[in-house]
Amino acid sequence: MKFFKIILGLLLVSTLIFYIGNIKMFKATNYFIEQLDSSYRSYGLGGIDHTEKTLNFNSPMLVTPVGRLIIIKIDKPVNENRYKLIKSTLEIRYALNKKNINNIYINKGGTVCIDCRR
């Protein structure tokens, strides 16, 4: 029982550290989602001009709106598990925002997408 509590505690602490480390990514995704809800109908293909660069735990990340999708890409080689962790964190972050977000998924190119299509 004590071992289970230790493992659960370590998992909770690591999740919290990852979440705190992604605050800049959340600020960027929040901004783009809010803009799609108020100012923009779509970023179109020119959304690349709006790319936000963040540095999370020494991993440079690019947050780019394209159309009504928001694409999160780690700008260095990483394994698939890192993207799965980002996807899970975003799903938790936006679980209650069903009005603006349809889906969060890992696309064929390996990046995480937030689907804001209506």
PDB file as gemmi writes it, atoms N, CA and C in Angstrom:
CRYST1    1.000    1.000    1.000  90.00  90.00  90.00 P 1                      
ATOM      1  N   MET A   1       0.826  -1.190   0.000  1.00  0.00           N  
ATOM      2  CA  MET A   1       0.000   0.000   0.000  1.00  0.00           C  
ATOM      3  C   MET A   1       0.871   1.254   0.000  1.00  0.00           C  
ATOM      4  N   LYS A   2       1.937   1.241   0.791  1.00  0.00           N  
ATOM      5  CA  LYS A   2       2.834   2.394   0.865  1.00  0.00           C  
ATOM      6  C   LYS A   2       3.534   2.614  -0.480  1.00  0.00           C  
ATOM      7  N   PHE A   3       3.923   1.528  -1.141  1.00  0.00           N  
ATOM      8  CA  PHE A   3       4.563   1.608  -2.449  1.00  0.00           C  
ATOM      9  C   PHE A   3       3.623   2.263  -3.463  1.00  0.00           C  
ATOM     10  N   PHE A   4       2.346   1.883  -3.420  1.00  0.00           N  
ATOM     11  CA  PHE A   4       1.346   2.455  -4.322  1.00  0.00           C  
ATOM     12  C   PHE A   4       1.216   3.956  -4.102  1.00  0.00           C  
ATOM     13  N   LYS A   5       1.214   4.393  -2.859  1.00  0.00           N  
ATOM     14  CA  LYS A   5       1.109   5.818  -2.538  1.00  0.00           C  
ATOM     15  C   LYS A   5       2.330   6.583  -3.034  1.00  0.00           C  
ATOM     16  N   ILE A   6       3.496   5.981  -2.925  1.00  0.00           N  
ATOM     17  CA  ILE A   6       4.728   6.631  -3.402  1.00  0.00           C  
ATOM     18  C   ILE A   6       4.678   6.785  -4.918  1.00  0.00           C  
ATOM     19  N   ILE A   7       4.297   5.738  -5.626  1.00  0.00           N  
ATOM     20  CA  ILE A   7       4.196   5.784  -7.087  1.00  0.00           C  
ATOM     21  C   ILE A   7       3.157   6.821  -7.506  1.00  0.00           C  
ATOM     22  N   LEU A   8       2.012   6.830  -6.851  1.00  0.00           N  
ATOM     23  CA  LEU A   8       0.962   7.793  -7.161  1.00  0.00           C  
ATOM     24  C   LEU A   8       1.442   9.221  -6.910  1.00  0.00           C  
ATOM     25  N   GLY A   9       2.171   9.430  -5.815  1.00  0.00           N  
ATOM     26  CA  GLY A   9       2.717  10.744  -5.502  1.00  0.00           C  
ATOM     27  C   GLY A   9       3.721  11.197  -6.550  1.00  0.00           C  
ATOM     28  N   LEU A  10       4.605  10.300  -6.984  1.00  0.00           N  
ATOM     29  CA  LEU A  10       5.586  10.640  -8.017  1.00  0.00           C  
ATOM     30  C   LEU A  10       4.908  10.973  -9.331  1.00  0.00           C  
ATOM     31  N   LEU A  11       3.882  10.235  -9.671  1.00  0.00           N  
ATOM     32  CA  LEU A  11       3.141  10.498 -10.900  1.00  0.00           C  
ATOM     33  C   LEU A  11       2.462  11.862 -10.837  1.00  0.00           C  
ATOM     34  N   LEU A  12       1.869  12.176  -9.700  1.00  0.00           N  
ATOM     35  CA  LEU A  12       1.206  13.469  -9.521  1.00  0.00           C  
ATOM     36  C   LEU A  12       2.204  14.620  -9.600  1.00  0.00           C  
ATOM     37  N   VAL A  13       3.353  14.471  -8.950  1.00  0.00           N  
ATOM     38  CA  VAL A  13       4.385  15.522  -8.978  1.00  0.00           C  
ATOM     39  C   VAL A  13       4.927  15.704 -10.392  1.00  0.00           C  
ATOM     40  N   SER A  14       5.191  14.622 -11.108  1.00  0.00           N  
ATOM     41  CA  SER A  14       5.718  14.751 -12.469  1.00  0.00           C  
ATOM     42  C   SER A  14       4.701  15.391 -13.397  1.00  0.00           C  
ATOM     43  N   THR A  15       3.420  15.064 -13.223  1.00  0.00           N  
ATOM     44  CA  THR A  15       2.372  15.691 -14.028  1.00  0.00           C  
ATOM     45  C   THR A  15       2.281  17.182 -13.727  1.00  0.00           C  
ATOM     46  N   LEU A  16       2.371  17.536 -12.453  1.00  0.00           N  
ATOM     47  CA  LEU A  16       2.320  18.941 -12.055  1.00  0.00           C  
ATOM     48  C   LEU A  16       3.508  19.718 -12.622  1.00  0.00           C  
ATOM     49  N   ILE A  17       4.692  19.140 -12.563  1.00  0.00           N  
ATOM     50  CA  ILE A  17       5.885  19.796 -13.120  1.00  0.00           C  
ATOM     51  C   ILE A  17       5.732  19.984 -14.625  1.00  0.00           C  
ATOM     52  N   PHE A  18       5.235  18.966 -15.320  1.00  0.00           N  
ATOM     53  CA  PHE A  18       5.029  19.085 -16.766  1.00  0.00           C  
ATOM     54  C   PHE A  18       4.005  20.169 -17.073  1.00  0.00           C  
ATOM     55  N   TYR A  19       2.927  20.213 -16.281  1.00  0.00           N  
ATOM     56  CA  TYR A  19       1.877  21.207 -16.494  1.00  0.00           C  
ATOM     57  C   TYR A  19       2.425  22.614 -16.294  1.00  0.00           C  
ATOM     58  N   ILE A  20       3.171  22.831 -15.229  1.00  0.00           N  
ATOM     59  CA  ILE A  20       3.761  24.147 -14.952  1.00  0.00           C  
ATOM     60  C   ILE A  20       4.743  24.524 -16.056  1.00  0.00           C  
ATOM     61  N   GLY A  21       5.504  23.566 -16.546  1.00  0.00           N  
ATOM     62  CA  GLY A  21       6.464  23.823 -17.607  1.00  0.00           C  
ATOM     63  C   GLY A  21       5.821  24.204 -18.931  1.00  0.00           C  
ATOM     64  N   ASN A  22       4.543  23.923 -19.075  1.00  0.00           N  
ATOM     65  CA  ASN A  22       3.844  24.218 -20.328  1.00  0.00           C  
ATOM     66  C   ASN A  22       2.956  25.442 -20.246  1.00  0.00           C  
ATOM     67  N   ILE A  23       3.135  26.269 -19.242  1.00  0.00           N  
ATOM     68  CA  ILE A  23       2.294  27.457 -19.086  1.00  0.00           C  
ATOM     69  C   ILE A  23       2.399  28.369 -20.303  1.00  0.00           C  
ATOM     70  N   LYS A  24       3.592  28.538 -20.866  1.00  0.00           N  
ATOM     71  CA  LYS A  24       3.741  29.397 -22.049  1.00  0.00           C  
ATOM     72  C   LYS A  24       2.995  28.819 -23.245  1.00  0.00           C  
ATOM     73  N   MET A  25       3.021  27.499 -23.379  1.00  0.00           N  
ATOM     74  CA  MET A  25       2.279  26.863 -24.462  1.00  0.00           C  
ATOM     75  C   MET A  25       0.779  27.104 -24.259  1.00  0.00           C  
ATOM     76  N   PHE A  26       0.305  26.977 -23.011  1.00  0.00           N  
ATOM     77  CA  PHE A  26      -1.106  27.212 -22.719  1.00  0.00           C  
ATOM     78  C   PHE A  26      -1.505  28.653 -23.013  1.00  0.00           C  
ATOM     79  N   LYS A  27      -0.633  29.600 -22.701  1.00  0.00           N  
ATOM     80  CA  LYS A  27      -0.939  31.001 -22.994  1.00  0.00           C  
ATOM     81  C   LYS A  27      -1.140  31.197 -24.497  1.00  0.00           C  
ATOM     82  N   ALA A  28      -0.268  30.591 -25.293  1.00  0.00           N  
ATOM     83  CA  ALA A  28      -0.369  30.720 -26.748  1.00  0.00           C  
ATOM     84  C   ALA A  28      -1.633  30.040 -27.272  1.00  0.00           C  
ATOM     85  N   THR A  29      -1.904  28.806 -26.823  1.00  0.00           N  
ATOM     86  CA  THR A  29      -3.096  28.110 -27.312  1.00  0.00           C  
ATOM     87  C   THR A  29      -4.364  28.830 -26.853  1.00  0.00           C  
ATOM     88  N   ASN A  30      -4.386  29.316 -25.611  1.00  0.00           N  
ATOM     89  CA  ASN A  30      -5.551  30.074 -25.128  1.00  0.00           C  
ATOM     90  C   ASN A  30      -5.798  31.295 -25.999  1.00  0.00           C  
ATOM     91  N   TYR A  31      -4.737  32.021 -26.315  1.00  0.00           N  
ATOM     92  CA  TYR A  31      -4.852  33.225 -27.128  1.00  0.00           C  
ATOM     93  C   TYR A  31      -5.463  32.906 -28.494  1.00  0.00           C  
ATOM     94  N   PHE A  32      -4.931  31.887 -29.171  1.00  0.00           N  
ATOM     95  CA  PHE A  32      -5.438  31.537 -30.501  1.00  0.00           C  
ATOM     96  C   PHE A  32      -6.887  31.053 -30.444  1.00  0.00           C  
ATOM     97  N   ILE A  33      -7.231  30.270 -29.420  1.00  0.00           N  
ATOM     98  CA  ILE A  33      -8.611  29.786 -29.283  1.00  0.00           C  
ATOM     99  C   ILE A  33      -9.558  30.961 -29.043  1.00  0.00           C  
ATOM    100  N   GLU A  34      -9.157  31.895 -28.184  1.00  0.00           N  
ATOM    101  CA  GLU A  34      -9.997  33.073 -27.916  1.00  0.00           C  
ATOM    102  C   GLU A  34     -10.166  33.927 -29.174  1.00  0.00           C  
ATOM    103  N   GLN A  35      -9.092  34.076 -29.962  1.00  0.00           N  
ATOM    104  CA  GLN A  35      -9.187  34.862 -31.191  1.00  0.00           C  
ATOM    105  C   GLN A  35     -10.142  34.225 -32.186  1.00  0.00           C  
ATOM    106  N   LEU A  36     -10.141  32.894 -32.254  1.00  0.00           N  
ATOM    107  CA  LEU A  36     -11.071  32.202 -33.157  1.00  0.00           C  
ATOM    108  C   LEU A  36     -12.510  32.349 -32.677  1.00  0.00           C  
ATOM    109  N   ASP A  37     -12.687  32.562 -31.394  1.00  0.00           N  
ATOM    110  CA  ASP A  37     -14.028  32.734 -30.846  1.00  0.00           C  
ATOM    111  C   ASP A  37     -14.531  34.169 -30.988  1.00  0.00           C  
ATOM    112  N   SER A  38     -13.597  35.136 -31.111  1.00  0.00           N  
ATOM    113  CA  SER A  38     -14.040  36.531 -31.136  1.00  0.00           C  
ATOM    114  C   SER A  38     -13.615  37.292 -32.395  1.00  0.00           C  
ATOM    115  N   SER A  39     -12.329  37.316 -32.709  1.00  0.00           N  
ATOM    116  CA  SER A  39     -11.831  38.189 -33.775  1.00  0.00           C  
ATOM    117  C   SER A  39     -11.729  37.535 -35.151  1.00  0.00           C  
ATOM    118  N   TYR A  40     -11.315  36.283 -35.209  1.00  0.00           N  
ATOM    119  CA  TYR A  40     -11.082  35.611 -36.483  1.00  0.00           C  
ATOM    120  C   TYR A  40     -12.117  34.528 -36.714  1.00  0.00           C  
ATOM    121  N   ARG A  41     -12.533  34.383 -37.961  1.00  0.00           N  
ATOM    122  CA  ARG A  41     -13.331  33.207 -38.320  1.00  0.00           C  
ATOM    123  C   ARG A  41     -12.394  32.046 -38.595  1.00  0.00           C  
ATOM    124  N   SER A  42     -11.209  32.406 -39.153  1.00  0.00           N  
ATOM    125  CA  SER A  42     -10.196  31.428 -39.491  1.00  0.00           C  
ATOM    126  C   SER A  42      -8.875  32.161 -39.691  1.00  0.00           C  
ATOM    127  N   TYR A  43      -7.785  31.500 -39.396  1.00  0.00           N  
ATOM    128  CA  TYR A  43      -6.474  32.089 -39.665  1.00  0.00           C  
ATOM    129  C   TYR A  43      -6.058  31.878 -41.112  1.00  0.00           C  
ATOM    130  N   GLY A  44      -6.740  30.984 -41.816  1.00  0.00           N  
ATOM    131  CA  GLY A  44      -6.369  30.679 -43.195  1.00  0.00           C  
ATOM    132  C   GLY A  44      -4.982  30.068 -43.243  1.00  0.00           C  
ATOM    133  N   LEU A  45      -4.410  30.026 -44.426  1.00  0.00           N  
ATOM    134  CA  LEU A  45      -3.061  29.477 -44.564  1.00  0.00           C  
ATOM    135  C   LEU A  45      -2.002  30.462 -44.088  1.00  0.00           C  
ATOM    136  N   GLY A  46      -2.378  31.721 -43.907  1.00  0.00           N  
ATOM    137  CA  GLY A  46      -1.446  32.735 -43.438  1.00  0.00           C  
ATOM    138  C   GLY A  46      -1.226  32.705 -41.940  1.00  0.00           C  
ATOM    139  N   GLY A  47      -1.815  31.739 -41.263  1.00  0.00           N  
ATOM    140  CA  GLY A  47      -1.642  31.627 -39.816  1.00  0.00           C  
ATOM    141  C   GLY A  47      -0.204  31.410 -39.404  1.00  0.00           C  
ATOM    142  N   ILE A  48       0.606  30.947 -40.340  1.00  0.00           N  
ATOM    143  CA  ILE A  48       2.022  30.717 -40.051  1.00  0.00           C  
ATOM    144  C   ILE A  48       2.692  32.014 -39.606  1.00  0.00           C  
ATOM    145  N   ASP A  49       2.174  33.142 -40.076  1.00  0.00           N  
ATOM    146  CA  ASP A  49       2.710  34.443 -39.663  1.00  0.00           C  
ATOM    147  C   ASP A  49       2.455  34.719 -38.183  1.00  0.00           C  
ATOM    148  N   HIS A  50       1.515  33.995 -37.571  1.00  0.00           N  
ATOM    149  CA  HIS A  50       1.156  34.203 -36.165  1.00  0.00           C  
ATOM    150  C   HIS A  50       1.855  33.214 -35.233  1.00  0.00           C  
ATOM    151  N   THR A  51       2.781  32.427 -35.717  1.00  0.00           N  
ATOM    152  CA  THR A  51       3.431  31.390 -34.914  1.00  0.00           C  
ATOM    153  C   THR A  51       4.048  31.970 -33.648  1.00  0.00           C  
ATOM    154  N   GLU A  52       3.759  31.310 -32.527  1.00  0.00           N  
ATOM    155  CA  GLU A  52       4.350  31.667 -31.238  1.00  0.00           C  
ATOM    156  C   GLU A  52       5.425  30.642 -30.919  1.00  0.00           C  
ATOM    157  N   LYS A  53       6.588  31.126 -30.520  1.00  0.00           N  
ATOM    158  CA  LYS A  53       7.673  30.231 -30.114  1.00  0.00           C  
ATOM    159  C   LYS A  53       7.763  30.266 -28.599  1.00  0.00           C  
ATOM    160  N   THR A  54       7.810  29.085 -27.996  1.00  0.00           N  
ATOM    161  CA  THR A  54       7.937  28.993 -26.546  1.00  0.00           C  
ATOM    162  C   THR A  54       9.090  28.055 -26.217  1.00  0.00           C  
ATOM    163  N   LEU A  55       9.582  28.153 -25.012  1.00  0.00           N  
ATOM    164  CA  LEU A  55      10.644  27.269 -24.548  1.00  0.00           C  
ATOM    165  C   LEU A  55      10.140  26.578 -23.300  1.00  0.00           C  
ATOM    166  N   ASN A  56       9.854  25.285 -23.400  1.00  0.00           N  
ATOM    167  CA  ASN A  56       9.335  24.510 -22.282  1.00  0.00           C  
ATOM    168  C   ASN A  56      10.324  23.417 -21.928  1.00  0.00           C  
ATOM    169  N   PHE A  57      10.888  23.485 -20.743  1.00  0.00           N  
ATOM    170  CA  PHE A  57      11.868  22.493 -20.297  1.00  0.00           C  
ATOM    171  C   PHE A  57      12.960  22.282 -21.346  1.00  0.00           C  
ATOM    172  N   ASN A  58      13.519  23.371 -21.833  1.00  0.00           N  
ATOM    173  CA  ASN A  58      14.588  23.348 -22.832  1.00  0.00           C  
ATOM    174  C   ASN A  58      14.164  22.725 -24.155  1.00  0.00           C  
ATOM    175  N   SER A  59      12.875  22.598 -24.390  1.00  0.00           N  
ATOM    176  CA  SER A  59      12.374  22.112 -25.666  1.00  0.00           C  
ATOM    177  C   SER A  59      11.688  23.266 -26.377  1.00  0.00           C  
ATOM    178  N   PRO A  60      12.272  23.746 -27.470  1.00  0.00           N  
ATOM    179  CA  PRO A  60      11.591  24.807 -28.213  1.00  0.00           C  
ATOM    180  C   PRO A  60      10.323  24.258 -28.862  1.00  0.00           C  
ATOM    181  N   MET A  61       9.225  24.984 -28.677  1.00  0.00           N  
ATOM    182  CA  MET A  61       7.949  24.557 -29.233  1.00  0.00           C  
ATOM    183  C   MET A  61       7.386  25.659 -30.112  1.00  0.00           C  
ATOM    184  N   LEU A  62       6.701  25.259 -31.170  1.00  0.00           N  
ATOM    185  CA  LEU A  62       6.035  26.194 -32.066  1.00  0.00           C  
ATOM    186  C   LEU A  62       4.531  25.952 -31.975  1.00  0.00           C  
ATOM    187  N   VAL A  63       3.775  27.020 -31.728  1.00  0.00           N  
ATOM    188  CA  VAL A  63       2.318  26.944 -31.688  1.00  0.00           C  
ATOM    189  C   VAL A  63       1.821  27.783 -32.860  1.00  0.00           C  
ATOM    190  N   THR A  64       1.202  27.121 -33.838  1.00  0.00           N  
ATOM    191  CA  THR A  64       0.823  27.775 -35.089  1.00  0.00           C  
ATOM    192  C   THR A  64      -0.650  27.555 -35.395  1.00  0.00           C  
ATOM    193  N   PRO A  65      -1.406  28.641 -35.614  1.00  0.00           N  
ATOM    194  CA  PRO A  65      -2.785  28.473 -36.066  1.00  0.00           C  
ATOM    195  C   PRO A  65      -2.827  28.357 -37.589  1.00  0.00           C  
ATOM    196  N   VAL A  66      -3.573  27.404 -38.089  1.00  0.00           N  
ATOM    197  CA  VAL A  66      -3.773  27.236 -39.531  1.00  0.00           C  
ATOM    198  C   VAL A  66      -5.256  26.937 -39.729  1.00  0.00           C  
ATOM    199  N   GLY A  67      -5.937  27.822 -40.417  1.00  0.00           N  
ATOM    200  CA  GLY A  67      -7.382  27.673 -40.549  1.00  0.00           C  
ATOM    201  C   GLY A  67      -8.021  27.773 -39.182  1.00  0.00           C  
ATOM    202  N   ARG A  68      -8.728  26.721 -38.781  1.00  0.00           N  
ATOM    203  CA  ARG A  68      -9.299  26.657 -37.430  1.00  0.00           C  
ATOM    204  C   ARG A  68      -8.640  25.549 -36.621  1.00  0.00           C  
ATOM    205  N   LEU A  69      -7.410  25.200 -37.013  1.00  0.00           N  
ATOM    206  CA  LEU A  69      -6.605  24.243 -36.259  1.00  0.00           C  
ATOM    207  C   LEU A  69      -5.463  24.994 -35.580  1.00  0.00           C  
ATOM    208  N   ILE A  70      -5.059  24.512 -34.422  1.00  0.00           N  
ATOM    209  CA  ILE A  70      -3.869  25.032 -33.752  1.00  0.00           C  
ATOM    210  C   ILE A  70      -2.903  23.862 -33.661  1.00  0.00           C  
ATOM    211  N   ILE A  71      -1.724  24.049 -34.216  1.00  0.00           N  
ATOM    212  CA  ILE A  71      -0.745  22.969 -34.316  1.00  0.00           C  
ATOM    213  C   ILE A  71       0.393  23.236 -33.341  1.00  0.00           C  
ATOM    214  N   ILE A  72       0.720  22.235 -32.521  1.00  0.00           N  
ATOM    215  CA  ILE A  72       1.821  22.336 -31.566  1.00  0.00           C  
ATOM    216  C   ILE A  72       2.911  21.374 -32.006  1.00  0.00           C  
ATOM    217  N   LYS A  73       4.095  21.927 -32.230  1.00  0.00           N  
ATOM    218  CA  LYS A  73       5.226  21.127 -32.715  1.00  0.00           C  
ATOM    219  C   LYS A  73       6.433  21.387 -31.824  1.00  0.00           C  
ATOM    220  N   ILE A  74       7.089  20.326 -31.401  1.00  0.00           N  
ATOM    221  CA  ILE A  74       8.346  20.460 -30.675  1.00  0.00           C  
ATOM    222  C   ILE A  74       9.424  20.624 -31.729  1.00  0.00           C  
ATOM    223  N   ASP A  75      10.198  21.687 -31.602  1.00  0.00           N  
ATOM    224  CA  ASP A  75      11.153  22.057 -32.643  1.00  0.00           C  
ATOM    225  C   ASP A  75      12.518  21.405 -32.437  1.00  0.00           C  
ATOM    226  N   LYS A  76      12.513  20.131 -32.089  1.00  0.00           N  
ATOM    227  CA  LYS A  76      13.723  19.313 -32.023  1.00  0.00           C  
ATOM    228  C   LYS A  76      13.279  17.858 -32.043  1.00  0.00           C  
ATOM    229  N   PRO A  77      14.155  16.949 -32.412  1.00  0.00           N  
ATOM    230  CA  PRO A  77      13.750  15.542 -32.475  1.00  0.00           C  
ATOM    231  C   PRO A  77      13.401  14.999 -31.083  1.00  0.00           C  
ATOM    232  N   VAL A  78      12.203  14.441 -30.956  1.00  0.00           N  
ATOM    233  CA  VAL A  78      11.762  13.796 -29.716  1.00  0.00           C  
ATOM    234  C   VAL A  78      10.994  12.535 -30.079  1.00  0.00           C  
ATOM    235  N   ASN A  79      10.768  11.694 -29.079  1.00  0.00           N  
ATOM    236  CA  ASN A  79      10.011  10.474 -29.371  1.00  0.00           C  
ATOM    237  C   ASN A  79       8.512  10.742 -29.268  1.00  0.00           C  
ATOM    238  N   GLU A  80       7.749   9.796 -29.717  1.00  0.00           N  
ATOM    239  CA  GLU A  80       6.288   9.917 -29.794  1.00  0.00           C  
ATOM    240  C   GLU A  80       5.651  10.109 -28.418  1.00  0.00           C  
ATOM    241  N   ASN A  81       6.292   9.586 -27.376  1.00  0.00           N  
ATOM    242  CA  ASN A  81       5.730   9.700 -26.028  1.00  0.00           C  
ATOM    243  C   ASN A  81       5.621  11.148 -25.569  1.00  0.00           C  
ATOM    244  N   ARG A  82       6.524  11.993 -26.010  1.00  0.00           N  
ATOM    245  CA  ARG A  82       6.472  13.410 -25.624  1.00  0.00           C  
ATOM    246  C   ARG A  82       5.210  14.061 -26.200  1.00  0.00           C  
ATOM    247  N   TYR A  83       4.863  13.728 -27.443  1.00  0.00           N  
ATOM    248  CA  TYR A  83       3.640  14.267 -28.042  1.00  0.00           C  
ATOM    249  C   TYR A  83       2.392  13.694 -27.365  1.00  0.00           C  
ATOM    250  N   LYS A  84       2.450  12.430 -26.954  1.00  0.00           N  
ATOM    251  CA  LYS A  84       1.316  11.845 -26.237  1.00  0.00           C  
ATOM    252  C   LYS A  84       1.098  12.560 -24.912  1.00  0.00           C  
ATOM    253  N   LEU A  85       2.186  12.928 -24.245  1.00  0.00           N  
ATOM    254  CA  LEU A  85       2.081  13.651 -22.985  1.00  0.00           C  
ATOM    255  C   LEU A  85       1.494  15.044 -23.194  1.00  0.00           C  
ATOM    256  N   ILE A  86       1.909  15.727 -24.252  1.00  0.00           N  
ATOM    257  CA  ILE A  86       1.349  17.043 -24.568  1.00  0.00           C  
ATOM    258  C   ILE A  86      -0.141  16.915 -24.879  1.00  0.00           C  
ATOM    259  N   LYS A  87      -0.509  15.909 -25.669  1.00  0.00           N  
ATOM    260  CA  LYS A  87      -1.919  15.684 -26.010  1.00  0.00           C  
ATOM    261  C   LYS A  87      -2.741  15.450 -24.747  1.00  0.00           C  
ATOM    262  N   SER A  88      -2.262  14.611 -23.855  1.00  0.00           N  
ATOM    263  CA  SER A  88      -2.982  14.326 -22.611  1.00  0.00           C  
ATOM    264  C   SER A  88      -3.141  15.577 -21.759  1.00  0.00           C  
ATOM    265  N   THR A  89      -2.087  16.368 -21.676  1.00  0.00           N  
ATOM    266  CA  THR A  89      -2.136  17.598 -20.889  1.00  0.00           C  
ATOM    267  C   THR A  89      -3.140  18.578 -21.477  1.00  0.00           C  
ATOM    268  N   LEU A  90      -3.152  18.709 -22.803  1.00  0.00           N  
ATOM    269  CA  LEU A  90      -4.117  19.597 -23.451  1.00  0.00           C  
ATOM    270  C   LEU A  90      -5.547  19.098 -23.271  1.00  0.00           C  
ATOM    271  N   GLU A  91      -5.751  17.785 -23.326  1.00  0.00           N  
ATOM    272  CA  GLU A  91      -7.091  17.226 -23.121  1.00  0.00           C  
ATOM    273  C   GLU A  91      -7.602  17.547 -21.719  1.00  0.00           C  
ATOM    274  N   ILE A  92      -6.730  17.458 -20.737  1.00  0.00           N  
ATOM    275  CA  ILE A  92      -7.113  17.807 -19.367  1.00  0.00           C  
ATOM    276  C   ILE A  92      -7.401  19.302 -19.281  1.00  0.00           C  
ATOM    277  N   ARG A  93      -6.523  20.099 -19.870  1.00  0.00           N  
ATOM    278  CA  ARG A  93      -6.656  21.562 -19.819  1.00  0.00           C  
ATOM    279  C   ARG A  93      -7.976  22.027 -20.431  1.00  0.00           C  
ATOM    280  N   TYR A  94      -8.359  21.442 -21.559  1.00  0.00           N  
ATOM    281  CA  TYR A  94      -9.533  21.907 -22.294  1.00  0.00           C  
ATOM    282  C   TYR A  94     -10.732  20.956 -22.209  1.00  0.00           C  
ATOM    283  N   ALA A  95     -10.773  20.116 -21.212  1.00  0.00           N  
ATOM    284  CA  ALA A  95     -11.858  19.132 -21.080  1.00  0.00           C  
ATOM    285  C   ALA A  95     -13.229  19.784 -21.015  1.00  0.00           C  
ATOM    286  N   LEU A  96     -13.324  20.944 -20.415  1.00  0.00           N  
ATOM    287  CA  LEU A  96     -14.622  21.599 -20.259  1.00  0.00           C  
ATOM    288  C   LEU A  96     -14.927  22.600 -21.362  1.00  0.00           C  
ATOM    289  N   ASN A  97     -14.034  22.768 -22.320  1.00  0.00           N  
ATOM    290  CA  ASN A  97     -14.220  23.755 -23.381  1.00  0.00           C  
ATOM    291  C   ASN A  97     -14.752  23.088 -24.653  1.00  0.00           C  
ATOM    292  N   LYS A  98     -15.881  22.430 -24.535  1.00  0.00           N  
ATOM    293  CA  LYS A  98     -16.477  21.738 -25.687  1.00  0.00           C  
ATOM    294  C   LYS A  98     -17.089  22.718 -26.684  1.00  0.00           C  
ATOM    295  N   LYS A  99     -17.343  23.940 -26.249  1.00  0.00           N  
ATOM    296  CA  LYS A  99     -17.935  24.939 -27.138  1.00  0.00           C  
ATOM    297  C   LYS A  99     -16.973  25.312 -28.266  1.00  0.00           C  
ATOM    298  N   ASN A 100     -15.687  25.454 -27.954  1.00  0.00           N  
ATOM    299  CA  ASN A 100     -14.705  25.921 -28.934  1.00  0.00           C  
ATOM    300  C   ASN A 100     -13.816  24.821 -29.493  1.00  0.00           C  
ATOM    301  N   ILE A 101     -13.708  23.703 -28.812  1.00  0.00           N  
ATOM    302  CA  ILE A 101     -12.765  22.664 -29.221  1.00  0.00           C  
ATOM    303  C   ILE A 101     -13.504  21.367 -29.518  1.00  0.00           C  
ATOM    304  N   ASN A 102     -13.322  20.881 -30.742  1.00  0.00           N  
ATOM    305  CA  ASN A 102     -13.947  19.615 -31.142  1.00  0.00           C  
ATOM    306  C   ASN A 102     -13.114  18.411 -30.740  1.00  0.00           C  
ATOM    307  N   ASN A 103     -11.797  18.514 -30.934  1.00  0.00           N  
ATOM    308  CA  ASN A 103     -10.936  17.354 -30.750  1.00  0.00           C  
ATOM    309  C   ASN A 103      -9.498  17.807 -30.551  1.00  0.00           C  
ATOM    310  N   ILE A 104      -8.739  16.992 -29.846  1.00  0.00           N  
ATOM    311  CA  ILE A 104      -7.291  17.178 -29.719  1.00  0.00           C  
ATOM    312  C   ILE A 104      -6.679  15.848 -30.116  1.00  0.00           C  
ATOM    313  N   TYR A 105      -5.782  15.869 -31.096  1.00  0.00           N  
ATOM    314  CA  TYR A 105      -5.252  14.614 -31.613  1.00  0.00           C  
ATOM    315  C   TYR A 105      -3.813  14.780 -32.102  1.00  0.00           C  
ATOM    316  N   ILE A 106      -3.154  13.650 -32.281  1.00  0.00           N  
ATOM    317  CA  ILE A 106      -1.817  13.627 -32.882  1.00  0.00           C  
ATOM    318  C   ILE A 106      -2.017  13.303 -34.357  1.00  0.00           C  
ATOM    319  N   ASN A 107      -1.560  14.194 -35.240  1.00  0.00           N  
ATOM    320  CA  ASN A 107      -1.793  13.960 -36.663  1.00  0.00           C  
ATOM    321  C   ASN A 107      -0.723  13.054 -37.256  1.00  0.00           C  
ATOM    322  N   LYS A 108      -0.862  12.734 -38.525  1.00  0.00           N  
ATOM    323  CA  LYS A 108       0.069  11.815 -39.196  1.00  0.00           C  
ATOM    324  C   LYS A 108       1.497  12.348 -39.228  1.00  0.00           C  
ATOM    325  N   GLY A 109       1.644  13.670 -39.200  1.00  0.00           N  
ATOM    326  CA  GLY A 109       2.982  14.264 -39.196  1.00  0.00           C  
ATOM    327  C   GLY A 109       3.651  14.209 -37.835  1.00  0.00           C  
ATOM    328  N   GLY A 110       2.915  13.788 -36.801  1.00  0.00           N  
ATOM    329  CA  GLY A 110       3.495  13.638 -35.475  1.00  0.00           C  
ATOM    330  C   GLY A 110       3.287  14.825 -34.561  1.00  0.00           C  
ATOM    331  N   THR A 111       2.633  15.884 -35.026  1.00  0.00           N  
ATOM    332  CA  THR A 111       2.392  17.033 -34.168  1.00  0.00           C  
ATOM    333  C   THR A 111       1.014  16.916 -33.512  1.00  0.00           C  
ATOM    334  N   VAL A 112       0.789  17.726 -32.489  1.00  0.00           N  
ATOM    335  CA  VAL A 112      -0.503  17.737 -31.797  1.00  0.00           C  
ATOM    336  C   VAL A 112      -1.364  18.839 -32.414  1.00  0.00           C  
ATOM    337  N   CYS A 113      -2.617  18.525 -32.689  1.00  0.00           N  
ATOM    338  CA  CYS A 113      -3.554  19.489 -33.256  1.00  0.00           C  
ATOM    339  C   CYS A 113      -4.737  19.697 -32.327  1.00  0.00           C  
ATOM    340  N   ILE A 114      -5.132  20.957 -32.206  1.00  0.00           N  
ATOM    341  CA  ILE A 114      -6.368  21.306 -31.507  1.00  0.00           C  
ATOM    342  C   ILE A 114      -7.351  21.718 -32.589  1.00  0.00           C  
ATOM    343  N   ASP A 115      -8.422  20.971 -32.732  1.00  0.00           N  
ATOM    344  CA  ASP A 115      -9.424  21.213 -33.764  1.00  0.00           C  
ATOM    345  C   ASP A 115     -10.503  22.141 -33.225  1.00  0.00           C  
ATOM    346  N   CYS A 116     -10.571  23.346 -33.745  1.00  0.00           N  
ATOM    347  CA  CYS A 116     -11.555  24.344 -33.316  1.00  0.00           C  
ATOM    348  C   CYS A 116     -12.621  24.585 -34.373  1.00  0.00           C  
ATOM    349  N   ARG A 117     -12.786  23.643 -35.307  1.00  0.00           N  
ATOM    350  CA  ARG A 117     -13.800  23.815 -36.355  1.00  0.00           C  
ATOM    351  C   ARG A 117     -15.186  23.719 -35.742  1.00  0.00           C  
ATOM    352  N   ARG A 118     -16.105  24.485 -36.295  1.00  0.00           N  
ATOM    353  CA  ARG A 118     -17.493  24.477 -35.789  1.00  0.00           C  
ATOM    354  C   ARG A 118     -18.366  23.638 -36.659  1.00  0.00           C  
TER     355      ARG A 118                                                      
END                                                                             
